[in-house]
Amino acid sequence: MRLLSRSFIKWLPLGLAVTMLSVVVYGAAQQTYRQAANDPQIQMAEDAAQAVASGSAPAQVVGSGTVDPSRSLAPFLIVVDPSGNVVASGARLDGSAPVPPKGVLDAAARLGEDLVTWQPRPGVRIASVEVPIDKGRKGFVVAGRSLRVVEEREDELLRLVGAGWFGTVLTTFAAIVFLGWAKSRRSPAPASGSGG
């Protein structure tokens, strides 16, 4: 028992380092997946906002097809007026056009663009980009697409990093215990005193 306690104390800084490194690796890769999920919506939203600002009809910019983001991975466009009411939509969810929260549109007007994960209903998460048209005075363009595949990849990444973390923690601790045990076996036995 003393061997395990001593080994744990020696191993603890290494275990913490392995844990922190695993968290950093997961966080960096997860953010890469999530940021990449905004492509091509950034380009779509910016181009559509410029087109509407230049006089193109919102319905023409959005196109005639519709996407159900609960079933399709295809990107879509929605144009809303300054109050957040749908003017034209290339998305249909449960029979109607999904509308992003007012706070998201307010942030887009203030920042010039807003990139958010939007959940219009449970089980449907969308990587969305909101771009104001003429600083929000003529409305907003929302471009989005389902995050289903990205989130599946994030789950797989978590499993892989978790397995790597567990295996590394286990093998490094076992190695330190073994080294402590081997060292104790090599240590000379204390000399016994001789009687006169």
C-alpha positions in Angstrom: 0.0 0.0 0.0 2.9 2.4 0.8 4.3 1.6 -2.7 1.0 2.7 -4.4 0.8 5.9 -2.3 4.4 6.8 -3.1 3.9 6.0 -6.7 0.7 8.1 -6.9 2.5 11.1 -5.5 5.3 10.8 -8.0 2.9 10.2 -10.9 0.4 13.0 -10.0 2.3 15.8 -11.9 2.5 13.6 -15.0 -1.2 12.6 -14.7 -2.2 16.3 -14.5 0.0 17.1 -17.6 -1.5 14.3 -19.6 -5.0 15.4 -18.6 -4.4 19.0 -19.5 -2.8 18.0 -22.8 -5.8 15.8 -23.6 -8.2 18.7 -22.9 -6.2 21.1 -25.1 -6.1 18.6 -28.0 -9.8 18.0 -27.7 -10.7 21.7 -27.4 -8.5 22.7 -30.4 -9.8 19.9 -32.7 -13.5 20.5 -31.6 -13.2 24.2 -32.3 -11.6 23.5 -35.7 -14.6 21.2 -36.5 -17.1 23.8 -35.3 -15.5 26.8 -37.1 -15.3 24.8 -40.3 -19.0 24.1 -40.1 -19.6 27.8 -40.8 -18.4 27.3 -44.4 -19.9 28.0 -46.9 -22.6 30.0 -44.9 -20.3 33.0 -44.4 -19.9 33.5 -48.1 -23.5 32.8 -48.8 -24.8 35.2 -46.2 -22.4 38.0 -47.2 -23.1 37.6 -50.9 -26.9 37.5 -50.4 -26.9 40.6 -48.1 -25.0 42.5 -50.8 -27.4 41.3 -53.5 -30.5 42.4 -51.5 -28.9 45.7 -50.6 -28.3 46.3 -54.3 -31.9 45.7 -55.1 -32.3 42.0 -55.8 -35.6 40.5 -54.6 -35.2 38.4 -51.4 -37.1 35.5 -53.0 -34.7 35.5 -56.0 -31.7 35.5 -53.7 -33.0 32.7 -51.5 -34.0 30.5 -54.5 -37.0 28.3 -55.1 -35.9 25.1 -53.3 -36.4 24.4 -49.6 -34.3 22.5 -47.1 -35.5 20.7 -44.0 -32.5 21.0 -41.6 -33.8 18.2 -39.5 -33.3 15.8 -42.5 -30.8 17.5 -44.9 -27.3 18.7 -44.6 -27.7 21.2 -47.4 -27.1 24.9 -46.6 -30.0 27.3 -46.8 -30.8 31.1 -46.8 -33.5 33.0 -45.0 -34.1 36.7 -45.4 -35.9 38.6 -42.5 -37.1 42.2 -42.2 -35.7 44.6 -39.6 -38.2 43.2 -37.0 -37.2 39.6 -37.6 -40.2 38.6 -39.7 -39.5 36.2 -42.5 -39.5 37.7 -46.0 -38.2 34.7 -47.9 -37.0 31.4 -46.8 -35.1 28.4 -48.2 -35.7 26.4 -45.1 -38.8 24.7 -43.7 -38.9 23.0 -40.3 -42.2 21.4 -39.1 -44.0 23.1 -41.9 -42.8 26.7 -41.3 -39.8 28.8 -41.8 -37.5 28.8 -38.7 -36.7 32.3 -37.3 -33.5 33.0 -35.4 -33.8 34.7 -32.0 -34.1 38.5 -31.9 -31.0 38.8 -29.8 -29.0 37.1 -32.5 -30.2 39.6 -35.1 -29.4 42.5 -32.7 -25.9 41.2 -32.3 -25.5 40.9 -36.0 -26.6 44.6 -36.5 -24.2 45.7 -33.8 -21.2 43.6 -34.9 -21.7 43.5 -38.6 -22.0 39.6 -38.5 -22.9 37.0 -36.0 -21.9 33.3 -36.1 -23.9 31.1 -33.7 -25.1 27.6 -33.0 -28.9 27.9 -33.4 -31.3 25.3 -32.0 -34.8 26.0 -33.5 -36.2 22.9 -31.8 -34.8 20.0 -29.8 -32.8 17.6 -31.9 -32.0 20.3 -34.6 -28.8 22.3 -34.3 -27.7 24.7 -37.0 -24.4 26.4 -37.7 -25.8 29.8 -38.7 -24.4 33.1 -39.9 -26.4 36.3 -39.7 -25.4 39.3 -41.8 -27.3 42.6 -41.6 -28.5 44.2 -44.8 -27.5 47.9 -44.8 -26.6 47.7 -41.1 -29.9 46.0 -40.3 -32.1 48.8 -41.7 -33.2 46.6 -44.6 -33.3 43.4 -42.6 -30.9 40.4 -42.3 -29.7 37.4 -44.2 -29.4 34.1 -42.3 -27.4 31.3 -43.8 -27.4 27.9 -42.0 -26.9 24.2 -42.2 -27.3 21.2 -39.9 -24.6 20.4 -37.5 -25.5 16.7 -37.3 -22.3 15.3 -39.0 -20.1 17.8 -37.2 -21.5 16.7 -33.9 -21.1 13.1 -34.8 -17.4 13.8 -35.5 -17.1 15.7 -32.2 -18.5 12.6 -30.4 -16.0 10.4 -32.1 -13.2 12.8 -31.3 -14.2 12.7 -27.6 -14.1 8.9 -27.6 -10.7 8.8 -29.2 -9.2 11.5 -27.0 -10.8 9.9 -23.9 -9.4 6.5 -24.8 -6.0 8.0 -25.4 -6.2 9.8 -22.1 -7.3 6.7 -20.2 -4.6 4.5 -21.8 -1.8 7.0 -21.1 -2.9 7.6 -17.5 -3.0 3.8 -16.9 0.3 2.9 -18.5 2.2 5.8 -17.0 0.9 5.0 -13.5 1.7 1.3 -14.0 5.2 2.2 -15.2 5.9 4.4 -12.1 4.5 1.6 -9.8 6.8 -0.9 -11.5 9.8 1.3 -11.3 9.2 1.9 -7.6 8.8 -1.9 -7.0 11.9 -2.6 -9.0 13.9 0.0 -7.0 12.7 -1.5 -3.7 13.8 -5.0 -4.8 17.3 -3.7 -5.7 17.8 -1.9 -2.4 20.2 -3.8 0.0 18.6 -5.3 3.0 19.5 -3.4 6.3 22.6 -5.0 7.9 21.8 -6.8 11.1 23.9 -6.0 14.2 26.4 -8.7 15.4 26.3 -9.9 19.1 29.5 -10.2 21.3 
